[in-house]
Amino acid sequence: MARVLISGGAGFIGTHASIVLLENGHDLVVIDSFVNSSPIALQRVKEITGLNELKAQQRLKVVEGDIRDKAALQKIFTDANNDGKIIDAVIHFAGLKSVKDSIKSPLNYWDVNVNGSCCLLSAMQENKCRTLIFSSSATLYGKPKSVPISETAAIDPINAYGNTKAAIEKMLADISTADSDWRIACLRYFNPIGAHASGLIGEDPRGTPNNLLPIINQVAIGHQKVLKIYGNKWPTKDGTCIRDYIHVMDLAEGHAAALDSLLQKEHQFLTVNLGTGKGHSVLEVVNSFEIATGKKIPFELSTPRYGDVGITIADPTKAKNLLGWEAKRSLVESCKDAWTWQTSNMNGYQQ
């Protein structure tokens, strides 16, 4: 089993991936600044995986730090070398992810996402750790010419967030070309939703949520009065946007499959979609949530937002053929698990 450094491991996807990796026998070192996450989430990871404090010290080490801090990164690798458990691979989740905020503050996004990735990759290079899974996004496809979207579709992002993801992928491609010792997988997520079935961890956005299901949760629980649906004249059967919603635990299992693939072979550079291959409109998500929870969700129509795309659906064929992975959980199950998380944690991780 490998020892894996996880950047941003206290976040929504990072915590769920940590559970799967620990259950698969891997040891983890997590670095997180906790700017948009909470240390409580990692305590919950220990609880779910049954790690007592002694085992947690051995198998889940947590470092508070920023990936732009080169000294902090070097210390992680040095400490790992000194205790005889080198870092075998890195899963890179850390970064900013709000499309809206990226349009307002592009310099911040380029600094955190791109410069942060440069610092992390430099530390890996210096310490001869050349196995990486990068948390990429379907956002970099922009407005696709056709759906479902395969990995060969044009990369044409329409916002600063997508531009940073595309830039990092290009950087990784250059590194792979220059050095055949690197093994890299860029996993392009579609729309992660849901939560761990225990209700102990889930999506905990700071401030007003930007994603659909956390907003629906807040409406259902009474923190917001109504769900705003941005546009009802899109070229879809009910006029609302269609997205490929994937349960976060399916997404986490996709990372474990990618790690297994990288560790089994020599030089690789993979770009892989992680999605279900099924599209659901906003109104279908609302209906599924109502079925899963019995809660009625009031909504009102609003004008489309800048940068919105009508339909994005993954072609997940490559993930199945290459990694032996495919999404298993339904939209209703995703809604149920998200609601369990919300009702068990009225204010998220805030006590």
N, C-alpha and C positions, 0 to 999 in steps of 0.2 A: 504494500500500500504506500501511497505517496504522502509527502508533507506539502501542503498547498498554502500559499500566501493568497489571501482574499482581500483585495482593496474594496472599501465600501461594503464590508461584510455585515454591517448592522442595518443595512437598508432593506427595503421590501423584498427584492429578489435575492439579495445576498444572504439574508437569514434563512430563507427557505432552501436555497442551495446548500447552505452550511449543514442543515439537518440531513439532507440526502447524502452528502459527502461523508459526514460523520457516521451515519448508519451504514455506509459502504466500506467503512474501515479506514478512511483517510484521516490524517491529523491536520489541523488547521492553525494558521496564524492569521488573525484578522487585524487589518489596520483601517481605522475609521476616524474621521475628525469629529463625528457626532454633530455636525452643523445641521444636517437634515435627518438625523436618526437619533436613536436613544440606546444607551448601554443596557437598558432593561430588556431590549429585544434579544440581546445575546444571552442574558440570564435565562430568558424563556427558552432559547435554543438548548441550553444545558438541561433545563427541566424536561423538555420533550424527548431528548436523546438519552436521558437517564444518567448524565454525567455528574458524579459527586465532585466535590471541590478538588480532591486529589487527582482524579482522572481528568478533570477540566484543565488543571494546570499542565498536564501532559499532552492533552489532545486538542485543546481549544485555547490558545494564547491570544489575548486581546491587547492591542497597542493603540492608544489614542494618538493620532498623528495625521498629518496632511501628506498626500502623495507628492506634493511640490517640495517637501522638506527632504532634501537629499541625504542629510545626516541621519534623519529618522529611518529612512529606507535602508541605508547602509548598516545601521545598528541592528535592524531585523535580520539581515543576512549574516552579519558577523555573529550575533547571538546564536543563530541557528547552527552555524558552523562550529561554534565553541561547544555546544551541547551535543554535537554528534548527529544532529538531525537536520540535514541541509534542506533547503527549499527546492523541491523537485519541479514545481509548476506554480504559475500565478493565474488566478482568475480575476480579471480587472473589471469591477463594477463601478468604482468610484467616479463620480462626475455629476454635473448638473443636468437636469432633464426636462425642464419646462420650456415648451416651444414658445409660449407667450413671453416668458422672462428673457429668453434668448434673443428675441426680436428687440426688446428694450435695452438689453445689456450685453451686446455681442462680445465686447472685450473680456468681460468676466467669464463668459462661456469658453472663449478661446484659451484664456489663461488656465482655468481649472481643468477643462477637458483635454485640450491639446498639449499645453505645457506640462500639465500633470502627468499625462501619458508619456511624454518625453523623459521626464524625471524617472518614472517607474521603469521604463525600458532601459534607460542608461544604467540604473542600479542592477537590473537583471543581467545586462551584458557584462558589467564589471565582475559580477559574481558567478558567471558561467551558468546562469539559469535561463534556459532558452525554450521553455515550453509555456505557452500563453493562450488563455481563452479570453477573448475581448467581448465585452458587452456592447454589441452594436444595435442597430435599430432599423426597422422597415421605413422609418422617416426618411432615410437617405434615398429611397426610390422616388420621392416627390409625388408628382401626379402621374401615375403609371399609365402607359398607353393601352394596356390590356390587363385583365385579371383572369385567373390567379397569377401572382407575380413570382417568377422564378429568379434564381440568383443571377441569371444572365441579363436581366432587365437593366435598362440604363440607370446609372447613378446620377440623379438630378435633384438634389434637395432644394427645398424652397424656403428654408429658414435657417437661422444661425445654428441652432441645435443640430439639425441634420448636416449642415456643412462641417461641424466639428467631427461628427461621426465619420463622414466621408474622408475627411483629412487624416484621421487616425488610421482608417483602413488603408489609405494610400501609403502612409508611413510604414505600416506593418508589411505591406507588399514589398516595399523597397528593402526593408530589413531582411525579409525572407529571400529575396533575390541575391542580396549581398553575402549572406551567410547561410550555408546549407545545414548548419546545426540547429537552426530554429524550427520549432514545430508550433504552428499558430492556427487557431480557429476563431474566425469572426462570426459570432452568432447574432443573426439579425432577428430581433424580437418583433412580433406584431403587437398585440394589445394584452399585456398581462393583467389578470384580474383574480379574484378569489382570495383565499387565505388557507393556512394550515387548518385541517379539520378540527383540531383541538380548540381553536379559538384563541390560542395563546399568542400567536403572532399574526400580523397582517399588515395591510397598507395604512400608514399613519401620516398623511400629508400635513405639512406645516401650513397654517393659514387656510385660505380657501382652496379646496381641491381643484385640480385642472382636469382630472380624469373622470370618466362617466360613472363608474360604479361607486367610488367614494362619495360622489355628489348624491347619487341615488340613496346611498346609506344615510347620508346626513338629512335628506328630505324625510326618509322613512322614520328616523329617530327624532325628528323635530328640530334639528339644528338649522335647517333651511326650510323655507315655506314651500318652494316649488322648484321643480327641475326645468331649466331652460333648455329647449331643444333648438339648436342652431340650424335652421333651414328645414323646409319640408317640400322643396322642389328639386331635390337631387334626383339623378336618373336611376332611382331605385323603386321597388314595388310599392313602398309606402311614402316615398319622398324624403325619408331621413337617411343620414349617412350609414353606410355599412362598413363594419370593421371585422377583423378576425380576432376574436377574443380567446385567449389561451389561459387556462388555469395556471397559477404561479407554481404549483407543485409539478405539473407537466413540464413547465419551463425549467424548473430546478433539475428534474430528471434528465432533461436534454443536456444540461451542463455536465452531469456525471457521465453520460454517454460520450460526449465530446472529449472529456478528459481521458476516458478509457481508450478512445481511438488514438489520441495523440501519443499516449504513453506506450502504445503497442507498436508504433511504427517510427521510422526515422523521419527525415525532413518532410514536412507537410505545410501547406498553406490552404486552409479551408474557408470558404464562405458558405454559410448554411442558414437557411430560413428556419425559424422556430415558430410555427403557427399550426392551426388545426386544419387549414384548407377549407374551412366553412365560414361564410360571412353572415353576420347578424346586424340588422338595422337597430338604430337607437330604440325605436318602439318595440322591437322584438326583445331587446334587453330588458326594457321596462316590464313587459309582459312576463318574461321568465322570472324576473325578481318577484313580481306579485304572486306568481305560482309557487315559488320556493318559500316565500315568507308569509303570505297572506296579508301583506301590507299594500295598501293602495297608494300609488305614487302620482300626485298631482303634477301636471306639467303645463308649460306654456311655450308657444313658438316664438322664436326670435330670429333675427337676421343671421345669415352665415358669418362665421368668423374669418378673418384674413388668414389665408394659408390652409384652410380646410380642404380636404379631398373627399370626393363623393364615395368612392369604393376602394378599399384595400383588403385583399385576401391573399394569403400565402399559398404558394405551391410548395408543400412540404415533402415532395417526393425524394429530394436529395437527402434530407435528414433520415428518412426511413431506409433508403438504400445504403447510405454511407455509414450511418451511426446505429442503425437498427432501432431507431426511436420514432415514436409517433404519439401525439396527444391522445389521452384516453378519457378525460373528464368532460362532462357536458356543461353547457351554459347554465342550466338550472342548478347543477351541483356547485358551480363557481359562485352563483348568487347566494346559495344557501350558506356556503362557507364564509363568504364575505360578511353576511348578516350575522352569523355566529360570532365572528371577530368583533363586529361593531357593537353588538348587544352585550358582549362580555367585557368590552373596553370602551365605555361611553365616551371617554376623552382620549382614546388612543393609549399611548404609553405614559401620558402625563398622569401623575397620581393626585 
